[in-house]
């Protein structure tokens, strides 16, 4: 038979259980606070009711506020995510317990309020499998548990130390009023107004902040949130000053301490209506506080201060880092000395492999092995990406025990302790960070937390840097594709150029330049600047450069070419403008003809070192100009320099263009003499003098940019520089004859050609050139008018020119098989390397070119499908 239990025995046992519970709570209450306190309370409540799990909700301060989920125990995420926010005026058990301050029982949940000094600050709920009402003893314990947890919840975790003993003083308001956040909170609606300093301290974006108290409360550290909310509620209910310090978790991962003070404002009925106050950053004071209250920190005060300094500098360096290289350098410069580490590696997740992007303190063999390692391997550097959890290994023995498949890694890397940190940005893994140590090292909890926090900062910086590097590479490739890859080496000129983008901007600019060979040893030189930065401006620049090359092939005069460019830019719309300088240099007579549209004039440097700028009307920029454009003609002595540039080289926010041009002239006069000295004869481009001159011009470009742009990061505009050294064609490389307006002129022209080519030792080109001359002169006799002139030029090609006084342009036409003529230009096109027509001041000129080094095969008239009678008719 079972033992008969008397009512007195049950009462005594219940009293004993109650006393044991009270003693347990009294012992635990002095050691627990914040979230740990709430977890302990849940566990006690769930055990008391034999429940499935439990939740703690904390009330938003003020009247009519909702409840937010703070802690859970034993419940799956799929269940608790539906309870993250509870309407304070709703019918759910936690809301009723919080609103009415009473015990609430439903079919599957039991809830009790957490009472603070000013009333309910939250609720404790237990999910049960039975709808039976708890006994009076259990209800009494739950009520006791709720009051016990609520009272201790309002206590801050660590009061300041004794000022007399430590010298620490309570933080006062900062001296700078702009560093103090001010706020005005409407308790009834939850709306809050604050100044610009508040979101700065909290790390929020003012443009996206919704101005709600919940947004502010969401920044409070989870461990501090319970007692902060309790203190605010108590201040509202009791009318006292709200004054406290707590930690704020900024969206960028950093944690700061803030000091908050608030004063209650009552309405006309004496009810709480608003709270107004201040908030400011007191992190520096807490750094000092931690050092003076921790005995170990006192013994290592210098080391701790140095580490804190490195961490602060690292945070600043990562915030300013632009490229991946910047992130790697900043991490190595500050993390290694902070933890006395000997190695650091940053990797990117590239498909199925990790790609090292920066390292220090590791042998190449180890880095190459990491680069070949698939992300699916069981190596900790890849495992942290799958688990998204840091791995700390204190010794090589621990490593070998945990990862026997790669047991040789410690020996290969030469390390004995590691911190493998995942780099998580925007919720996805982007790579990993490895901090290693030469000697075994036990990682303290502070070091683990600090390294984990730093990995978050590095991940955000790395992701930004990778995007920047990718876009910057594309911008450089686009800019490189739009500018000449290399400038041509021509007998008439020796060029050198520089393009300098503004600072570290990723946008492509509109500055451009080009050197275009023309006929008869003439050269077109152009430089321009499309106003603005971006893809649209780069496209406009590409259009202009292509148009200039097309129009230059037509051998238009500079003013005519700019008129066509002006029409092109005008058709693009009112938002596009460009400056341009177009110049044609003729080596046969050392003449230079230029026109410009809103562009700075070129600097002309004479062989004696004197510098001058051609004085003429610059005209308006393309897109705003009204043709015609003014032109300037000048004669350049042999060996002169033409220096073309865009305004970014000579103009800045602190220097106008006139001052910049003066600086340019001074720099040229001071540096150009060395580049020009000893190289006056450049008639032969194949000897060492030409090469040496090119090297001098490259050095001159470097000298000019270093002098005029000593700090590229301070400029806001791109700069282009084009330096041209001019060479004159020697008189014995030219020959010119007038021809009569008579059918016999073709015969005379062939005699002149035959004799001159013999004198130049170019007899191999005699037959081809005679055929070309016969056709060109014959066309003039038949279809044009005089005066007629024949000219031969010898450079790297043999140029044959026939000029006349007509403006009629010859063109090739397809002759039928029965036609007796019309095949002359077909012959010219078949046997000449190049041919064309250009207008002159007195008419036109038809020219042909034949290379001197690699002569094309000569086609006989019969092989070219031409009738020999066409040639004989010229006689």
C-alpha angles and dihedrals in degrees: 000000000000123000113270111234119210124212090243091057092051091050092050092049092048090051090050091050091048092051091048091051093049091049090049092051092047092052095045097044095071093056102041132069140155117002094353089057091052093047090052091050092051092050091051093048095047091048092049094053096033086235133169095241144315147234138204119210122192121209123238108242118261138032121321093007123151131239127254125203111248108167136008133188129194096353126115121245092242088062101041096048088070089058099048092108123027124189107242091215095046131107098249118120097247091050094049093047091049095043098045098029093229141115111273126198124189132169094277107010141058120198134184129182123248104229120211127181091278100039137280113357097175146328138260114214130188122199109218135189092217130060092209113128113248117249121261091256093054091046089051091051092049090050089049091048092051093050092044093051093042094052094049093042091070093057115099114237100241126016117212116272124253106291092211091057102041105025089234118144130197109264113261129203114292118257091236109075090201089065093060118089116217123198140185114198123195101213095197098051101027092233117139133194120203140168127248093270094063098067089041092058093042092046093238128143108246090208094059102032112116096209096239130138089231090062090055093045090049090066094058115107109260091236092054099039098085098056093037091057090044092052093049091050091049091050090052095048097042099035094231127138115279106225125159147127126230143153125271122207107212120208090246090063099256122127123215135177117237134191116219129191125178137177124205120237118202127209126232090280093054093253123135108266109157142005121210127187152123138272131192141166115266098169093122091056091051091050087059091043093054091052096049095045099046113075092205090050090052090055092048099033094134094050092047092049090050091049092049089050092051092048093050091048090047091054090050093045092049091049090054096039112119106175133037088252089058091053092049093049094046092049093049094044095054110023098051096055092039093061100022088245124164103203140036131179131180120197136185124218102239108181107298095345139068113237116203108226099176138001144165131190096025130108117243091244090063094046092049090051092053090050091055094046118106116228089239093067120110093245114128093235087064096032093063089061093055095044095032087217127116119248120212119193117186102192143012089250090058090048093051091047093051098037109028093159090069098032092140093063096091091055093044093048095039091226135122104189131039144185109203107195127186117226106221119181124176090351097304132095114253101170144308141268124216121197112185139185133210094221132043112277132187108216115225121217091252092053092048092050093045094049091047091051092048091051088060091053091047092048093054092046092047093051092050091046093049091052090047093049092049094049092040090053091050091048092050091048091049092048091046091050092051095049125062110276089215134356118243120255105230134176091237100049143020110210136195128175144183131198117195119185118214111268115300096322113145094210117101117238133225100236115119143159139185143184113213124188115225132187125289095027092300122141132203115213120190137176128175146167126213107208114246137019132266144066094300091055091046090052090050090050091051090050092051094047091050091047092050091052091049094047092044089058087059087057094230122175114259095252092049091049092052090049090058091046090050090055090049094052093043090056090056092068141261094294096066125082132158139181121220141181118197121187134176120201121196113201093194094070101010090241123152125198119187141173128184137196109208092319126131113260120257121257111241113205116194122210090258090061097253115141128207137166117221108248112225142120107286091209120214124298120273110276092035102047128105112214145259099079120210117244132205125210122196140159119236123208116234111281097021122152126230113199114194121183145160125245092259088075097054105024134063139151089273099040130049121219095257091057090046093052089050090053090048092052091049092049091049095048090049099047108025098072092072092048092051101040117108097007105090097126114067102150091120113055096184097068129084094265093072092050092047091051090054090053090051091053091050089053090047091054091052091048094050095048092046091051099043098034107032093156112037093181090066095057124093100195136059119251131210125190126189120182118190127187111201126217127195122226110246116248093236088059091062132068127178133181134178115230129207121246091246136106088249089065091089091058092050090049091054091050092051091048093048093050096044095047089050090054089050092047090243098124090136089069095046099095094046094045093048090054091050093047092048091054096044095048091043091055091052092050092049104038110017142040138243166298091086123198133181122205133181122196126190119202124118085321134036110244121198117192131185115186131186141170097259128101093207111121116216119226136186117254129184109252119210121236091254096049115109095208143010097094099098098099089043086061091048092050091047100053103028122082090218134354138177149142132253133180121243134194090266103032133303141315128215114204140183133193132209123183117240097208104044110025116197116236114277113242117210114225091253091053091050091053093249132136114243088215089071089064095043090053087067089066 
